[in-house]
Amino acid sequence: MSEEEYNQLENGMSYMEVVKIVKGRGDQLTENTFVWKDEILLTQSYLITFEDNGLVSKQIYNQKKQY
């Protein structure tokens, strides 16, 4: 997922609508939460939470660089 794709996501979208926009499935963390890694920067991830198959929360998680 890119930040541009992330910005297109809106509350109420289904998981499959999100997959179509970001062109790929996320990794499932919990029953309702999925994560996508940033394709370009590789320093952040996008956490998306669904409830009743509708997007209810999205957040950017910045990862620390490892040296």
N, CA, C and O atoms as a Tripos MOL2 file, in Angstrom:
@<TRIPOS>MOLECULE
protein
  268   267    67     0     0
PROTEIN
NO_CHARGES

@<TRIPOS>ATOM
      1 N           0.8400   -1.1670    0.0000 N.3       1 MET1
      2 CA          0.0000    0.0000    0.0000 C.3       1 MET1
      3 C           0.8930    1.2400    0.0000 C.2       1 MET1
      4 O           1.9330    1.2720    0.6570 O.2       1 MET1
      5 N           0.4790    2.2290   -0.7280 N.am      2 SER2
      6 CA          1.1800    3.5070   -0.7030 C.3       2 SER2
      7 C           0.3480    4.5050    0.0990 C.2       2 SER2
      8 O          -0.8280    4.2590    0.3690 O.2       2 SER2
      9 N           0.9490    5.6210    0.4770 N.am      3 GLU3
     10 CA          0.2180    6.6320    1.2300 C.3       3 GLU3
     11 C          -0.9210    7.2150    0.3890 C.2       3 GLU3
     12 O          -1.9720    7.5710    0.9210 O.2       3 GLU3
     13 N          -0.7080    7.3100   -0.9070 N.am      4 GLU4
     14 CA         -1.7530    7.7960   -1.8090 C.3       4 GLU4
     15 C          -2.9680    6.8600   -1.7760 C.2       4 GLU4
     16 O          -4.1090    7.3180   -1.7090 O.2       4 GLU4
     17 N          -2.7180    5.5560   -1.8230 N.am      5 GLU5
     18 CA         -3.8120    4.5740   -1.7530 C.3       5 GLU5
     19 C          -4.4980    4.6490   -0.3880 C.2       5 GLU5
     20 O          -5.7250    4.6080   -0.3000 O.2       5 GLU5
     21 N          -3.7020    4.7580    0.6660 N.am      6 TYR6
     22 CA         -4.2350    4.8650    2.0270 C.3       6 TYR6
     23 C          -5.2090    6.0390    2.1330 C.2       6 TYR6
     24 O          -6.2630    5.9240    2.7600 O.2       6 TYR6
     25 N          -4.8540    7.1570    1.5220 N.am      7 ASN7
     26 CA         -5.6900    8.3550    1.5960 C.3       7 ASN7
     27 C          -7.0130    8.1960    0.8480 C.2       7 ASN7
     28 O          -7.9400    8.9730    1.0790 O.2       7 ASN7
     29 N          -7.1230    7.2130   -0.0370 N.am      8 GLN8
     30 CA         -8.3680    6.9510   -0.7610 C.3       8 GLN8
     31 C          -9.3690    6.1240    0.0590 C.2       8 GLN8
     32 O         -10.5440    6.0400   -0.2970 O.2       8 GLN8
     33 N          -8.9070    5.5240    1.1420 N.am      9 LEU9
     34 CA         -9.7640    4.6540    1.9490 C.3       9 LEU9
     35 C         -10.7160    5.4850    2.7990 C.2       9 LEU9
     36 O         -10.3220    6.4870    3.3960 O.2       9 LEU9
     37 N         -11.9770    5.0530    2.8450 N.am     10 GLU10
     38 CA        -12.9970    5.7800    3.5950 C.3      10 GLU10
     39 C         -13.7660    4.8280    4.5020 C.2      10 GLU10
     40 O         -13.9010    3.6390    4.2130 O.2      10 GLU10
     41 N         -14.2660    5.3770    5.6030 N.am     11 ASN11
     42 CA        -15.0810    4.5790    6.5220 C.3      11 ASN11
     43 C         -16.2380    3.9450    5.7700 C.2      11 ASN11
     44 O         -16.8350    4.5550    4.8830 O.2      11 ASN11
     45 N         -16.5420    2.7060    6.1430 N.am     12 GLY12
     46 CA        -17.6490    1.9800    5.5410 C.3      12 GLY12
     47 C         -17.2470    1.0840    4.3800 C.2      12 GLY12
     48 O         -18.0150    0.2150    3.9700 O.2      12 GLY12
     49 N         -16.0370    1.2930    3.8440 N.am     13 MET13
     50 CA        -15.5920    0.4290    2.7390 C.3      13 MET13
     51 C         -15.4220   -1.0010    3.2310 C.2      13 MET13
     52 O         -15.0010   -1.2320    4.3640 O.2      13 MET13
     53 N         -15.7530   -1.9540    2.3720 N.am     14 SER14
     54 CA        -15.5580   -3.3610    2.7230 C.3      14 SER14
     55 C         -14.0840   -3.7340    2.5540 C.2      14 SER14
     56 O         -13.3090   -3.0130    1.9250 O.2      14 SER14
     57 N         -13.7260   -4.8680    3.1270 N.am     15 TYR15
     58 CA        -12.3530   -5.3660    2.9820 C.3      15 TYR15
     59 C         -12.0040   -5.5290    1.5030 C.2      15 TYR15
     60 O         -10.9080   -5.1580    1.0840 O.2      15 TYR15
     61 N         -12.9230   -6.0790    0.7110 N.am     16 MET16
     62 CA        -12.6420   -6.3020   -0.7060 C.3      16 MET16
     63 C         -12.5020   -4.9820   -1.4740 C.2      16 MET16
     64 O         -11.7260   -4.9130   -2.4270 O.2      16 MET16
     65 N         -13.2240   -3.9510   -1.0870 N.am     17 GLU17
     66 CA        -13.0570   -2.6340   -1.7100 C.3      17 GLU17
     67 C         -11.6600   -2.0860   -1.4090 C.2      17 GLU17
     68 O         -11.0080   -1.5060   -2.2770 O.2      17 GLU17
     69 N         -11.2160   -2.2770   -0.1750 N.am     18 VAL18
     70 CA         -9.8670   -1.8420    0.2020 C.3      18 VAL18
     71 C          -8.8290   -2.6130   -0.6020 C.2      18 VAL18
     72 O          -7.8920   -2.0180   -1.1360 O.2      18 VAL18
     73 N          -8.9850   -3.9330   -0.6950 N.am     19 VAL19
     74 CA         -8.0440   -4.7670   -1.4530 C.3      19 VAL19
     75 C          -7.9590   -4.2960   -2.9020 C.2      19 VAL19
     76 O          -6.8730   -4.2590   -3.4820 O.2      19 VAL19
     77 N          -9.0890   -3.9380   -3.4810 N.am     20 LYS20
     78 CA         -9.1090   -3.4700   -4.8680 C.3      20 LYS20
     79 C          -8.3290   -2.1620   -5.0220 C.2      20 LYS20
     80 O          -7.5860   -2.0020   -5.9910 O.2      20 LYS20
     81 N          -8.4840   -1.2360   -4.0910 N.am     21 ILE21
     82 CA         -7.7890    0.0530   -4.1630 C.3      21 ILE21
     83 C          -6.2930   -0.1260   -3.9750 C.2      21 ILE21
     84 O          -5.4960    0.4650   -4.7050 O.2      21 ILE21
     85 N          -5.9090   -0.9410   -2.9950 N.am     22 VAL22
     86 CA         -4.4820   -1.0740   -2.6690 C.3      22 VAL22
     87 C          -3.8010   -2.1940   -3.4470 C.2      22 VAL22
     88 O          -2.5960   -2.4100   -3.3120 O.2      22 VAL22
     89 N          -4.5760   -2.9010   -4.2580 N.am     23 LYS23
     90 CA         -4.0480   -3.9460   -5.1480 C.3      23 LYS23
     91 C          -3.3260   -5.0630   -4.3970 C.2      23 LYS23
     92 O          -2.2520   -5.5090   -4.8020 O.2      23 LYS23
     93 N          -3.9350   -5.5040   -3.2980 N.am     24 GLY24
     94 CA         -3.3450   -6.6160   -2.5620 C.3      24 GLY24
     95 C          -3.9840   -6.8060   -1.2060 C.2      24 GLY24
     96 O          -4.5340   -5.8740   -0.6190 O.2      24 GLY24
     97 N          -3.9010   -8.0230   -0.7230 N.am     25 ARG25
     98 CA         -4.4780   -8.3700    0.5720 C.3      25 ARG25
     99 C          -3.5180   -8.0090    1.7010 C.2      25 ARG25
    100 O          -2.2990   -8.1120    1.5580 O.2      25 ARG25
    101 N          -4.0870   -7.5860    2.8160 N.am     26 GLY26
    102 CA         -3.2790   -7.2960    3.9940 C.3      26 GLY26
    103 C          -3.0530   -8.5400    4.8200 C.2      26 GLY26
    104 O          -3.7060   -9.5640    4.6200 O.2      26 GLY26
    105 N          -2.1210   -8.4420    5.7500 N.am     27 ASP27
    106 CA         -1.8730   -9.5240    6.6910 C.3      27 ASP27
    107 C          -2.8160   -9.3450    7.8760 C.2      27 ASP27
    108 O          -2.9020   -8.2570    8.4460 O.2      27 ASP27
    109 N          -3.5160  -10.4000    8.2420 N.am     28 GLN28
    110 CA         -4.4950  -10.3230    9.3210 C.3      28 GLN28
    111 C          -3.7980  -10.3910   10.6690 C.2      28 GLN28
    112 O          -3.0700  -11.3420   10.9520 O.2      28 GLN28
    113 N          -4.0240   -9.3680   11.5110 N.am     29 LEU29
    114 CA         -3.4460   -9.3340   12.8520 C.3      29 LEU29
    115 C          -4.4130   -9.8820   13.8920 C.2      29 LEU29
    116 O          -4.0290  -10.6590   14.7650 O.2      29 LEU29
    117 N          -5.6690   -9.4680   13.7880 N.am     30 THR30
    118 CA         -6.7330   -9.9660   14.6620 C.3      30 THR30
    119 C          -7.9240  -10.2730   13.7690 C.2      30 THR30
    120 O          -7.8410  -10.1600   12.5460 O.2      30 THR30
    121 N          -9.0210  -10.6590   14.3850 N.am     31 GLU31
    122 CA        -10.2160  -10.9930   13.6000 C.3      31 GLU31
    123 C         -10.6550   -9.8330   12.7070 C.2      31 GLU31
    124 O         -11.1380  -10.0570   11.5970 O.2      31 GLU31
    125 N         -10.4930   -8.6020   13.1790 N.am     32 ASN32
    126 CA        -10.9820   -7.4320   12.4490 C.3      32 ASN32
    127 C          -9.9070   -6.4650   11.9740 C.2      32 ASN32
    128 O         -10.2340   -5.4680   11.3310 O.2      32 ASN32
    129 N          -8.6430   -6.7250   12.2660 N.am     33 THR33
    130 CA         -7.5710   -5.7810   11.9420 C.3      33 THR33
    131 C          -6.5700   -6.4040   10.9800 C.2      33 THR33
    132 O          -6.1260   -7.5390   11.1510 O.2      33 THR33
    133 N          -6.2330   -5.6230    9.9700 N.am     34 PHE34
    134 CA         -5.2800   -6.0480    8.9500 C.3      34 PHE34
    135 C          -4.1840   -5.0000    8.8270 C.2      34 PHE34
    136 O          -4.3940   -3.8280    9.1380 O.2      34 PHE34
    137 N          -3.0240   -5.4290    8.3740 N.am     35 VAL35
    138 CA         -1.9060   -4.5060    8.1890 C.3      35 VAL35
    139 C          -1.3550   -4.6590    6.7810 C.2      35 VAL35
    140 O          -1.2460   -5.7640    6.2490 O.2      35 VAL35
    141 N          -1.0110   -3.5210    6.1920 N.am     36 TRP36
    142 CA         -0.3310   -3.4820    4.9000 C.3      36 TRP36
    143 C           0.9740   -2.7330    5.1050 C.2      36 TRP36
    144 O           1.0010   -1.7230    5.8070 O.2      36 TRP36
    145 N           2.0440   -3.2040    4.5110 N.am     37 LYS37
    146 CA          3.3360   -2.5080    4.5760 C.3      37 LYS37
    147 C           3.4220   -1.4890    3.4460 C.2      37 LYS37
    148 O           2.8720   -1.6900    2.3630 O.2      37 LYS37
    149 N           4.1200   -0.4000    3.7190 N.am     38 ASP38
    150 CA          4.3240    0.6310    2.7090 C.3      38 ASP38
    151 C           5.2230    0.0930    1.6130 C.2      38 ASP38
    152 O           6.3030   -0.4290    1.8910 O.2      38 ASP38
    153 N           4.7850    0.2150    0.3710 N.am     39 GLU39
    154 CA          5.5230   -0.3370   -0.7700 C.3      39 GLU39
    155 C           6.7120    0.5180   -1.1790 C.2      39 GLU39
    156 O           7.6600    0.0160   -1.7830 O.2      39 GLU39
    157 N           6.6680    1.8020   -0.8560 N.am     40 ILE40
    158 CA          7.6880    2.7210   -1.3490 C.3      40 ILE40
    159 C           8.7200    3.0490   -0.2740 C.2      40 ILE40
    160 O           9.9160    2.8330   -0.4680 O.2      40 ILE40
    161 N           8.2500    3.5740    0.8630 N.am     41 LEU41
    162 CA          9.1730    4.0040    1.9120 C.3      41 LEU41
    163 C           9.7240    2.8520    2.7410 C.2      41 LEU41
    164 O          10.8490    2.9140    3.2350 O.2      41 LEU41
    165 N           8.9280    1.8070    2.8880 N.am     42 LEU42
    166 CA          9.2930    0.6260    3.6850 C.3      42 LEU42
    167 C           9.5690    0.9650    5.1470 C.2      42 LEU42
    168 O          10.1980    0.1790    5.8550 O.2      42 LEU42
    169 N           9.1050    2.1280    5.6060 N.am     43 THR43
    170 CA          9.3250    2.5360    6.9920 C.3      43 THR43
    171 C           8.0170    2.6820    7.7580 C.2      43 THR43
    172 O           8.0230    3.0600    8.9290 O.2      43 THR43
    173 N           6.9070    2.3870    7.1120 N.am     44 GLN44
    174 CA          5.6370    2.4930    7.8090 C.3      44 GLN44
    175 C           4.6910    1.3950    7.3590 C.2      44 GLN44
    176 O           4.8430    0.7950    6.2950 O.2      44 GLN44
    177 N           3.7090    1.1610    8.2180 N.am     45 SER45
    178 CA          2.6660    0.1930    7.9270 C.3      45 SER45
    179 C           1.3230    0.8740    8.1230 C.2      45 SER45
    180 O           1.2200    1.8910    8.8090 O.2      45 SER45
    181 N           0.3000    0.3000    7.5130 N.am     46 TYR46
    182 CA         -1.0420    0.8580    7.5930 C.3      46 TYR46
    183 C          -1.9490   -0.1600    8.2790 C.2      46 TYR46
    184 O          -2.1410   -1.2680    7.7790 O.2      46 TYR46
    185 N          -2.5010    0.2200    9.4210 N.am     47 LEU47
    186 CA         -3.3930   -0.6500   10.1840 C.3      47 LEU47
    187 C          -4.8310   -0.2570    9.8640 C.2      47 LEU47
    188 O          -5.2240    0.8940   10.0530 O.2      47 LEU47
    189 N          -5.6070   -1.2150    9.3800 N.am     48 ILE48
    190 CA         -6.9860   -0.9720    8.9950 C.3      48 ILE48
    191 C          -7.8740   -1.9190    9.8010 C.2      48 ILE48
    192 O          -7.6370   -3.1260    9.8300 O.2      48 ILE48
    193 N          -8.8910   -1.3670   10.4500 N.am     49 THR49
    194 CA         -9.8060   -2.1610   11.2620 C.3      49 THR49
    195 C         -11.1990   -2.1190   10.6420 C.2      49 THR49
    196 O         -11.6870   -1.0720   10.2180 O.2      49 THR49
    197 N         -11.8160   -3.2870   10.6070 N.am     50 PHE50
    198 CA        -13.1540   -3.4490   10.0440 C.3      50 PHE50
    199 C         -14.1060   -3.9250   11.1310 C.2      50 PHE50
    200 O         -13.7000   -4.6190   12.0640 O.2      50 PHE50
    201 N         -15.3660   -3.5500   11.0060 N.am     51 GLU51
    202 CA        -16.4190   -4.0460   11.8770 C.3      51 GLU51
    203 C         -17.6320   -4.2940   10.9990 C.2      51 GLU51
    204 O         -18.0450   -3.4080   10.2500 O.2      51 GLU51
    205 N         -18.2060   -5.4810   11.0800 N.am     52 ASP52
    206 CA        -19.3320   -5.8500   10.2110 C.3      52 ASP52
    207 C         -18.9860   -5.6100    8.7400 C.2      52 ASP52
    208 O         -19.8110   -5.1120    7.9740 O.2      52 ASP52
    209 N         -17.7550   -5.9690    8.3510 N.am     53 ASN53
    210 CA        -17.2220   -5.8400    6.9950 C.3      53 ASN53
    211 C         -17.2170   -4.4070    6.4740 C.2      53 ASN53
    212 O         -17.3030   -4.1810    5.2670 O.2      53 ASN53
    213 N         -17.1150   -3.4300    7.3920 N.am     54 GLY54
    214 CA        -16.9740   -2.0380    6.9800 C.3      54 GLY54
    215 C         -15.7950   -1.4080    7.6940 C.2      54 GLY54
    216 O         -15.6000   -1.6310    8.8890 O.2      54 GLY54
    217 N         -15.0050   -0.6240    6.9720 N.am     55 LEU55
    218 CA        -13.8470    0.0370    7.5560 C.3      55 LEU55
    219 C         -14.3050    1.0050    8.6460 C.2      55 LEU55
    220 O         -15.1670    1.8500    8.4060 O.2      55 LEU55
    221 N         -13.7310    0.8810    9.8390 N.am     56 VAL56
    222 CA        -14.0850    1.7650   10.9480 C.3      56 VAL56
    223 C         -12.8980    2.5610   11.4660 C.2      56 VAL56
    224 O         -13.0810    3.5610   12.1610 O.2      56 VAL56
    225 N         -11.6770    2.1320   11.1380 N.am     57 SER57
    226 CA        -10.5010    2.8090   11.6650 C.3      57 SER57
    227 C          -9.3080    2.5510   10.7430 C.2      57 SER57
    228 O          -9.1300    1.4480   10.2260 O.2      57 SER57
    229 N          -8.5000    3.5880   10.5530 N.am     58 LYS58
    230 CA         -7.2570    3.4180    9.8030 C.3      58 LYS58
    231 C          -6.1860    4.2600   10.4760 C.2      58 LYS58
    232 O          -6.4530    5.3580   10.9630 O.2      58 LYS58
    233 N          -4.9760    3.7290   10.4950 N.am     59 GLN59
    234 CA         -3.8930    4.4680   11.1230 C.3      59 GLN59
    235 C          -2.5660    4.0830   10.4900 C.2      59 GLN59
    236 O          -2.3780    2.9640   10.0130 O.2      59 GLN59
    237 N          -1.6550    5.0420   10.5000 N.am     60 ILE60
    238 CA         -0.3030    4.8090    9.9870 C.3      60 ILE60
    239 C           0.5990    4.5150   11.1790 C.2      60 ILE60
    240 O           0.6090    5.2450   12.1700 O.2      60 ILE60
    241 N           1.3450    3.4410   11.0570 N.am     61 TYR61
    242 CA          2.2790    3.0420   12.1050 C.3      61 TYR61
    243 C           3.6830    3.2090   11.5490 C.2      61 TYR61
    244 O           4.0700    2.5150   10.6090 O.2      61 TYR61
    245 N           4.4510    4.1390   12.1340 N.am     62 ASN62
    246 CA          5.8320    4.3590   11.6700 C.3      62 ASN62
    247 C           6.7560    3.3800   12.3540 C.2      62 ASN62
    248 O           6.7510    3.2400   13.5770 O.2      62 ASN62
    249 N           7.5580    2.6980   11.5330 N.am     63 GLN63
    250 CA          8.5050    1.7180   12.0450 C.3      63 GLN63
    251 C           9.8710    2.3880   12.1900 C.2      63 GLN63
    252 O          10.2650    3.2180   11.3700 O.2      63 GLN63
    253 N          10.5650    2.0180   13.2260 N.am     64 LYS64
    254 CA         11.9080    2.5520   13.4280 C.3      64 LYS64
    255 C          12.8790    1.8270   12.5210 C.2      64 LYS64
    256 O          12.7770    0.6190   12.3110 O.2      64 LYS64
    257 N          13.8190    2.5820   11.9880 N.am     65 LYS65
    258 CA         14.8420    1.9700   11.1460 C.3      65 LYS65
    259 C          15.7930    1.1600   12.0070 C.2      65 LYS65
    260 O          16.1680    1.5650   13.1070 O.2      65 LYS65
    261 N          16.1700    0.0080   11.4790 N.am     66 GLN66
    262 CA         17.1320   -0.8250   12.1940 C.3      66 GLN66
    263 C          18.4710   -0.7470   11.4670 C.2      66 GLN66
    264 O          18.5410   -0.8790   10.2450 O.2      66 GLN66
    265 N          19.5190   -0.5330   12.2350 N.am     67 TYR67
    266 CA         20.8530   -0.4170   11.6370 C.3      67 TYR67
    267 C          21.6770   -1.6230   11.9640 C.2      67 TYR67
    268 O          22.8330   -1.7120   11.5480 O.2      67 TYR67
@<TRIPOS>BOND
     1     1     2 1
     2     2     3 1
     3     3     4 2
     4     3     5 am
     5     5     6 1
     6     6     7 1
     7     7     8 2
     8     7     9 am
     9     9    10 1
    10    10    11 1
    11    11    12 2
    12    11    13 am
    13    13    14 1
    14    14    15 1
    15    15    16 2
    16    15    17 am
    17    17    18 1
    18    18    19 1
    19    19    20 2
    20    19    21 am
    21    21    22 1
    22    22    23 1
    23    23    24 2
    24    23    25 am
    25    25    26 1
    26    26    27 1
    27    27    28 2
    28    27    29 am
    29    29    30 1
    30    30    31 1
    31    31    32 2
    32    31    33 am
    33    33    34 1
    34    34    35 1
    35    35    36 2
    36    35    37 am
    37    37    38 1
    38    38    39 1
    39    39    40 2
    40    39    41 am
    41    41    42 1
    42    42    43 1
    43    43    44 2
    44    43    45 am
    45    45    46 1
    46    46    47 1
    47    47    48 2
    48    47    49 am
    49    49    50 1
    50    50    51 1
    51    51    52 2
    52    51    53 am
    53    53    54 1
    54    54    55 1
    55    55    56 2
    56    55    57 am
    57    57    58 1
    58    58    59 1
    59    59    60 2
    60    59    61 am
    61    61    62 1
    62    62    63 1
    63    63    64 2
    64    63    65 am
    65    65    66 1
    66    66    67 1
    67    67    68 2
    68    67    69 am
    69    69    70 1
    70    70    71 1
    71    71    72 2
    72    71    73 am
    73    73    74 1
    74    74    75 1
    75    75    76 2
    76    75    77 am
    77    77    78 1
    78    78    79 1
    79    79    80 2
    80    79    81 am
    81    81    82 1
    82    82    83 1
    83    83    84 2
    84    83    85 am
    85    85    86 1
    86    86    87 1
    87    87    88 2
    88    87    89 am
    89    89    90 1
    90    90    91 1
    91    91    92 2
    92    91    93 am
    93    93    94 1
    94    94    95 1
    95    95    96 2
    96    95    97 am
    97    97    98 1
    98    98    99 1
    99    99   100 2
   100    99   101 am
   101   101   102 1
   102   102   103 1
   103   103   104 2
   104   103   105 am
   105   105   106 1
   106   106   107 1
   107   107   108 2
   108   107   109 am
   109   109   110 1
   110   110   111 1
   111   111   112 2
   112   111   113 am
   113   113   114 1
   114   114   115 1
   115   115   116 2
   116   115   117 am
   117   117   118 1
   118   118   119 1
   119   119   120 2
   120   119   121 am
   121   121   122 1
   122   122   123 1
   123   123   124 2
   124   123   125 am
   125   125   126 1
   126   126   127 1
   127   127   128 2
   128   127   129 am
   129   129   130 1
   130   130   131 1
   131   131   132 2
   132   131   133 am
   133   133   134 1
   134   134   135 1
   135   135   136 2
   136   135   137 am
   137   137   138 1
   138   138   139 1
   139   139   140 2
   140   139   141 am
   141   141   142 1
   142   142   143 1
   143   143   144 2
   144   143   145 am
   145   145   146 1
   146   146   147 1
   147   147   148 2
   148   147   149 am
   149   149   150 1
   150   150   151 1
   151   151   152 2
   152   151   153 am
   153   153   154 1
   154   154   155 1
   155   155   156 2
   156   155   157 am
   157   157   158 1
   158   158   159 1
   159   159   160 2
   160   159   161 am
   161   161   162 1
   162   162   163 1
   163   163   164 2
   164   163   165 am
   165   165   166 1
   166   166   167 1
   167   167   168 2
   168   167   169 am
   169   169   170 1
   170   170   171 1
   171   171   172 2
   172   171   173 am
   173   173   174 1
   174   174   175 1
   175   175   176 2
   176   175   177 am
   177   177   178 1
   178   178   179 1
   179   179   180 2
   180   179   181 am
   181   181   182 1
   182   182   183 1
   183   183   184 2
   184   183   185 am
   185   185   186 1
   186   186   187 1
   187   187   188 2
   188   187   189 am
   189   189   190 1
   190   190   191 1
   191   191   192 2
   192   191   193 am
   193   193   194 1
   194   194   195 1
   195   195   196 2
   196   195   197 am
   197   197   198 1
   198   198   199 1
   199   199   200 2
   200   199   201 am
   201   201   202 1
   202   202   203 1
   203   203   204 2
   204   203   205 am
   205   205   206 1
   206   206   207 1
   207   207   208 2
   208   207   209 am
   209   209   210 1
   210   210   211 1
   211   211   212 2
   212   211   213 am
   213   213   214 1
   214   214   215 1
   215   215   216 2
   216   215   217 am
   217   217   218 1
   218   218   219 1
   219   219   220 2
   220   219   221 am
   221   221   222 1
   222   222   223 1
   223   223   224 2
   224   223   225 am
   225   225   226 1
   226   226   227 1
   227   227   228 2
   228   227   229 am
   229   229   230 1
   230   230   231 1
   231   231   232 2
   232   231   233 am
   233   233   234 1
   234   234   235 1
   235   235   236 2
   236   235   237 am
   237   237   238 1
   238   238   239 1
   239   239   240 2
   240   239   241 am
   241   241   242 1
   242   242   243 1
   243   243   244 2
   244   243   245 am
   245   245   246 1
   246   246   247 1
   247   247   248 2
   248   247   249 am
   249   249   250 1
   250   250   251 1
   251   251   252 2
   252   251   253 am
   253   253   254 1
   254   254   255 1
   255   255   256 2
   256   255   257 am
   257   257   258 1
   258   258   259 1
   259   259   260 2
   260   259   261 am
   261   261   262 1
   262   262   263 1
   263   263   264 2
   264   263   265 am
   265   265   266 1
   266   266   267 1
   267   267   268 2
@<TRIPOS>SUBSTRUCTURE
     1 MET1         2 RESIDUE 1 A MET
     2 SER2         6 RESIDUE 1 A SER
     3 GLU3        10 RESIDUE 1 A GLU
     4 GLU4        14 RESIDUE 1 A GLU
     5 GLU5        18 RESIDUE 1 A GLU
     6 TYR6        22 RESIDUE 1 A TYR
     7 ASN7        26 RESIDUE 1 A ASN
     8 GLN8        30 RESIDUE 1 A GLN
     9 LEU9        34 RESIDUE 1 A LEU
    10 GLU10       38 RESIDUE 1 A GLU
    11 ASN11       42 RESIDUE 1 A ASN
    12 GLY12       46 RESIDUE 1 A GLY
    13 MET13       50 RESIDUE 1 A MET
    14 SER14       54 RESIDUE 1 A SER
    15 TYR15       58 RESIDUE 1 A TYR
    16 MET16       62 RESIDUE 1 A MET
    17 GLU17       66 RESIDUE 1 A GLU
    18 VAL18       70 RESIDUE 1 A VAL
    19 VAL19       74 RESIDUE 1 A VAL
    20 LYS20       78 RESIDUE 1 A LYS
    21 ILE21       82 RESIDUE 1 A ILE
    22 VAL22       86 RESIDUE 1 A VAL
    23 LYS23       90 RESIDUE 1 A LYS
    24 GLY24       94 RESIDUE 1 A GLY
    25 ARG25       98 RESIDUE 1 A ARG
    26 GLY26      102 RESIDUE 1 A GLY
    27 ASP27      106 RESIDUE 1 A ASP
    28 GLN28      110 RESIDUE 1 A GLN
    29 LEU29      114 RESIDUE 1 A LEU
    30 THR30      118 RESIDUE 1 A THR
    31 GLU31      122 RESIDUE 1 A GLU
    32 ASN32      126 RESIDUE 1 A ASN
    33 THR33      130 RESIDUE 1 A THR
    34 PHE34      134 RESIDUE 1 A PHE
    35 VAL35      138 RESIDUE 1 A VAL
    36 TRP36      142 RESIDUE 1 A TRP
    37 LYS37      146 RESIDUE 1 A LYS
    38 ASP38      150 RESIDUE 1 A ASP
    39 GLU39      154 RESIDUE 1 A GLU
    40 ILE40      158 RESIDUE 1 A ILE
    41 LEU41      162 RESIDUE 1 A LEU
    42 LEU42      166 RESIDUE 1 A LEU
    43 THR43      170 RESIDUE 1 A THR
    44 GLN44      174 RESIDUE 1 A GLN
    45 SER45      178 RESIDUE 1 A SER
    46 TYR46      182 RESIDUE 1 A TYR
    47 LEU47      186 RESIDUE 1 A LEU
    48 ILE48      190 RESIDUE 1 A ILE
    49 THR49      194 RESIDUE 1 A THR
    50 PHE50      198 RESIDUE 1 A PHE
    51 GLU51      202 RESIDUE 1 A GLU
    52 ASP52      206 RESIDUE 1 A ASP
    53 ASN53      210 RESIDUE 1 A ASN
    54 GLY54      214 RESIDUE 1 A GLY
    55 LEU55      218 RESIDUE 1 A LEU
    56 VAL56      222 RESIDUE 1 A VAL
    57 SER57      226 RESIDUE 1 A SER
    58 LYS58      230 RESIDUE 1 A LYS
    59 GLN59      234 RESIDUE 1 A GLN
    60 ILE60      238 RESIDUE 1 A ILE
    61 TYR61      242 RESIDUE 1 A TYR
    62 ASN62      246 RESIDUE 1 A ASN
    63 GLN63      250 RESIDUE 1 A GLN
    64 LYS64      254 RESIDUE 1 A LYS
    65 LYS65      258 RESIDUE 1 A LYS
    66 GLN66      262 RESIDUE 1 A GLN
    67 TYR67      266 RESIDUE 1 A TYR
